[in-house]
Amino acid sequence: MRSLAGQNLARFIEARLDEEAGLARRCDGDGCGEWSAHGHTVDFCQADLAGFHPTIALHVALYDPARVLCEFRPSGAVRG
């Protein structure tokens, strides 16, 4: 059995993960494919956005909504 503090922490983490998953779902409405970086440009499937430092472009592409949703699938780790 978890302590009250542990239960509160688990609820807090679950709420933050739910928020991130919800945002990812709203960003990937058409399921267009995978976001990718090409030098200074991030390809968001629907449009390209240039002007990033290449390292930042790679970081942005890692937040592809489909990838984020795979990471946030309920695993039961927080829910106990």
Biotite code that builds the C-alpha atoms (Angstrom):
import biotite.structure as struc

atoms = struc.array([
    struc.Atom([0.000, 0.000, 0.000], chain_id="A", res_id=1, res_name="MET", atom_name="CA", element="C"),
    struc.Atom([1.329, 3.439, -0.934], chain_id="A", res_id=2, res_name="ARG", atom_name="CA", element="C"),
    struc.Atom([1.581, 6.304, 1.485], chain_id="A", res_id=3, res_name="SER", atom_name="CA", element="C"),
    struc.Atom([-0.615, 9.350, 0.958], chain_id="A", res_id=4, res_name="LEU", atom_name="CA", element="C"),
    struc.Atom([2.411, 11.276, -0.329], chain_id="A", res_id=5, res_name="ALA", atom_name="CA", element="C"),
    struc.Atom([3.175, 8.472, -2.783], chain_id="A", res_id=6, res_name="GLY", atom_name="CA", element="C"),
    struc.Atom([-0.426, 8.427, -3.990], chain_id="A", res_id=7, res_name="GLN", atom_name="CA", element="C"),
    struc.Atom([-0.402, 12.214, -4.454], chain_id="A", res_id=8, res_name="ASN", atom_name="CA", element="C"),
    struc.Atom([2.857, 12.047, -6.390], chain_id="A", res_id=9, res_name="LEU", atom_name="CA", element="C"),
    struc.Atom([1.508, 9.263, -8.607], chain_id="A", res_id=10, res_name="ALA", atom_name="CA", element="C"),
    struc.Atom([-1.661, 11.299, -9.334], chain_id="A", res_id=11, res_name="ARG", atom_name="CA", element="C"),
    struc.Atom([0.457, 14.379, -10.121], chain_id="A", res_id=12, res_name="PHE", atom_name="CA", element="C"),
    struc.Atom([2.719, 12.472, -12.517], chain_id="A", res_id=13, res_name="ILE", atom_name="CA", element="C"),
    struc.Atom([-0.257, 10.778, -14.163], chain_id="A", res_id=14, res_name="GLU", atom_name="CA", element="C"),
    struc.Atom([-1.945, 14.157, -14.706], chain_id="A", res_id=15, res_name="ALA", atom_name="CA", element="C"),
    struc.Atom([1.200, 15.630, -16.321], chain_id="A", res_id=16, res_name="ARG", atom_name="CA", element="C"),
    struc.Atom([1.592, 12.593, -18.602], chain_id="A", res_id=17, res_name="LEU", atom_name="CA", element="C"),
    struc.Atom([-2.095, 12.834, -19.574], chain_id="A", res_id=18, res_name="ASP", atom_name="CA", element="C"),
    struc.Atom([-1.602, 16.534, -20.432], chain_id="A", res_id=19, res_name="GLU", atom_name="CA", element="C"),
    struc.Atom([1.417, 15.765, -22.641], chain_id="A", res_id=20, res_name="GLU", atom_name="CA", element="C"),
    struc.Atom([-0.365, 12.892, -24.368], chain_id="A", res_id=21, res_name="ALA", atom_name="CA", element="C"),
    struc.Atom([-3.410, 15.107, -24.987], chain_id="A", res_id=22, res_name="GLY", atom_name="CA", element="C"),
    struc.Atom([-1.246, 17.800, -26.543], chain_id="A", res_id=23, res_name="LEU", atom_name="CA", element="C"),
    struc.Atom([0.510, 15.224, -28.724], chain_id="A", res_id=24, res_name="ALA", atom_name="CA", element="C"),
    struc.Atom([-2.862, 13.882, -29.918], chain_id="A", res_id=25, res_name="ARG", atom_name="CA", element="C"),
    struc.Atom([-3.995, 17.413, -30.859], chain_id="A", res_id=26, res_name="ARG", atom_name="CA", element="C"),
    struc.Atom([-0.759, 17.992, -32.835], chain_id="A", res_id=27, res_name="CYS", atom_name="CA", element="C"),
    struc.Atom([-1.063, 14.805, -34.865], chain_id="A", res_id=28, res_name="ASP", atom_name="CA", element="C"),
    struc.Atom([-4.633, 15.092, -36.110], chain_id="A", res_id=29, res_name="GLY", atom_name="CA", element="C"),
    struc.Atom([-3.969, 13.791, -39.613], chain_id="A", res_id=30, res_name="ASP", atom_name="CA", element="C"),
    struc.Atom([-1.421, 11.083, -38.771], chain_id="A", res_id=31, res_name="GLY", atom_name="CA", element="C"),
    struc.Atom([0.774, 12.370, -41.601], chain_id="A", res_id=32, res_name="CYS", atom_name="CA", element="C"),
    struc.Atom([3.905, 10.525, -40.599], chain_id="A", res_id=33, res_name="GLY", atom_name="CA", element="C"),
    struc.Atom([7.136, 11.048, -38.741], chain_id="A", res_id=34, res_name="GLU", atom_name="CA", element="C"),
    struc.Atom([8.664, 14.450, -37.990], chain_id="A", res_id=35, res_name="TRP", atom_name="CA", element="C"),
    struc.Atom([12.276, 14.715, -39.087], chain_id="A", res_id=36, res_name="SER", atom_name="CA", element="C"),
    struc.Atom([15.184, 17.161, -39.076], chain_id="A", res_id=37, res_name="ALA", atom_name="CA", element="C"),
    struc.Atom([17.203, 18.109, -42.143], chain_id="A", res_id=38, res_name="HIS", atom_name="CA", element="C"),
    struc.Atom([20.020, 20.470, -41.187], chain_id="A", res_id=39, res_name="GLY", atom_name="CA", element="C"),
    struc.Atom([18.417, 23.735, -40.097], chain_id="A", res_id=40, res_name="HIS", atom_name="CA", element="C"),
    struc.Atom([14.887, 22.581, -41.026], chain_id="A", res_id=41, res_name="THR", atom_name="CA", element="C"),
    struc.Atom([12.255, 20.501, -39.238], chain_id="A", res_id=42, res_name="VAL", atom_name="CA", element="C"),
    struc.Atom([9.818, 18.642, -41.509], chain_id="A", res_id=43, res_name="ASP", atom_name="CA", element="C"),
    struc.Atom([6.480, 18.553, -39.692], chain_id="A", res_id=44, res_name="PHE", atom_name="CA", element="C"),
    struc.Atom([4.847, 16.551, -42.521], chain_id="A", res_id=45, res_name="CYS", atom_name="CA", element="C"),
    struc.Atom([2.374, 19.353, -43.228], chain_id="A", res_id=46, res_name="GLN", atom_name="CA", element="C"),
    struc.Atom([5.034, 22.069, -43.549], chain_id="A", res_id=47, res_name="ALA", atom_name="CA", element="C"),
    struc.Atom([8.749, 22.610, -43.127], chain_id="A", res_id=48, res_name="ASP", atom_name="CA", element="C"),
    struc.Atom([10.094, 25.180, -40.686], chain_id="A", res_id=49, res_name="LEU", atom_name="CA", element="C"),
    struc.Atom([13.628, 26.437, -41.270], chain_id="A", res_id=50, res_name="ALA", atom_name="CA", element="C"),
    struc.Atom([16.013, 28.582, -39.244], chain_id="A", res_id=51, res_name="GLY", atom_name="CA", element="C"),
    struc.Atom([16.851, 26.202, -36.409], chain_id="A", res_id=52, res_name="PHE", atom_name="CA", element="C"),
    struc.Atom([20.356, 25.337, -35.299], chain_id="A", res_id=53, res_name="HIS", atom_name="CA", element="C"),
    struc.Atom([20.758, 21.710, -36.505], chain_id="A", res_id=54, res_name="PRO", atom_name="CA", element="C"),
    struc.Atom([20.951, 20.396, -32.924], chain_id="A", res_id=55, res_name="THR", atom_name="CA", element="C"),
    struc.Atom([17.719, 22.186, -32.009], chain_id="A", res_id=56, res_name="ILE", atom_name="CA", element="C"),
    struc.Atom([16.059, 20.869, -35.174], chain_id="A", res_id=57, res_name="ALA", atom_name="CA", element="C"),
    struc.Atom([16.919, 17.300, -34.096], chain_id="A", res_id=58, res_name="LEU", atom_name="CA", element="C"),
    struc.Atom([15.568, 17.989, -30.607], chain_id="A", res_id=59, res_name="HIS", atom_name="CA", element="C"),
    struc.Atom([12.296, 19.394, -31.982], chain_id="A", res_id=60, res_name="VAL", atom_name="CA", element="C"),
    struc.Atom([11.874, 16.418, -34.317], chain_id="A", res_id=61, res_name="ALA", atom_name="CA", element="C"),
    struc.Atom([12.171, 14.076, -31.314], chain_id="A", res_id=62, res_name="LEU", atom_name="CA", element="C"),
    struc.Atom([8.873, 15.488, -30.052], chain_id="A", res_id=63, res_name="TYR", atom_name="CA", element="C"),
    struc.Atom([6.991, 13.954, -32.979], chain_id="A", res_id=64, res_name="ASP", atom_name="CA", element="C"),
    struc.Atom([3.464, 13.412, -31.583], chain_id="A", res_id=65, res_name="PRO", atom_name="CA", element="C"),
    struc.Atom([3.376, 9.775, -32.683], chain_id="A", res_id=66, res_name="ALA", atom_name="CA", element="C"),
    struc.Atom([6.625, 9.076, -30.808], chain_id="A", res_id=67, res_name="ARG", atom_name="CA", element="C"),
    struc.Atom([5.427, 10.889, -27.709], chain_id="A", res_id=68, res_name="VAL", atom_name="CA", element="C"),
    struc.Atom([2.178, 8.934, -27.673], chain_id="A", res_id=69, res_name="LEU", atom_name="CA", element="C"),
    struc.Atom([4.076, 5.637, -27.883], chain_id="A", res_id=70, res_name="CYS", atom_name="CA", element="C"),
    struc.Atom([6.115, 6.670, -24.849], chain_id="A", res_id=71, res_name="GLU", atom_name="CA", element="C"),
    struc.Atom([3.036, 7.660, -22.853], chain_id="A", res_id=72, res_name="PHE", atom_name="CA", element="C"),
    struc.Atom([1.000, 4.519, -23.381], chain_id="A", res_id=73, res_name="ARG", atom_name="CA", element="C"),
    struc.Atom([-0.223, 3.370, -20.003], chain_id="A", res_id=74, res_name="PRO", atom_name="CA", element="C"),
    struc.Atom([2.297, 0.934, -18.672], chain_id="A", res_id=75, res_name="SER", atom_name="CA", element="C"),
    struc.Atom([0.958, 0.687, -15.159], chain_id="A", res_id=76, res_name="GLY", atom_name="CA", element="C"),
    struc.Atom([4.273, 1.919, -13.788], chain_id="A", res_id=77, res_name="ALA", atom_name="CA", element="C"),
    struc.Atom([2.730, 4.980, -12.180], chain_id="A", res_id=78, res_name="VAL", atom_name="CA", element="C"),
    struc.Atom([-0.744, 3.617, -11.654], chain_id="A", res_id=79, res_name="ARG", atom_name="CA", element="C"),
    struc.Atom([0.582, 0.768, -9.553], chain_id="A", res_id=80, res_name="GLY", atom_name="CA", element="C"),
])
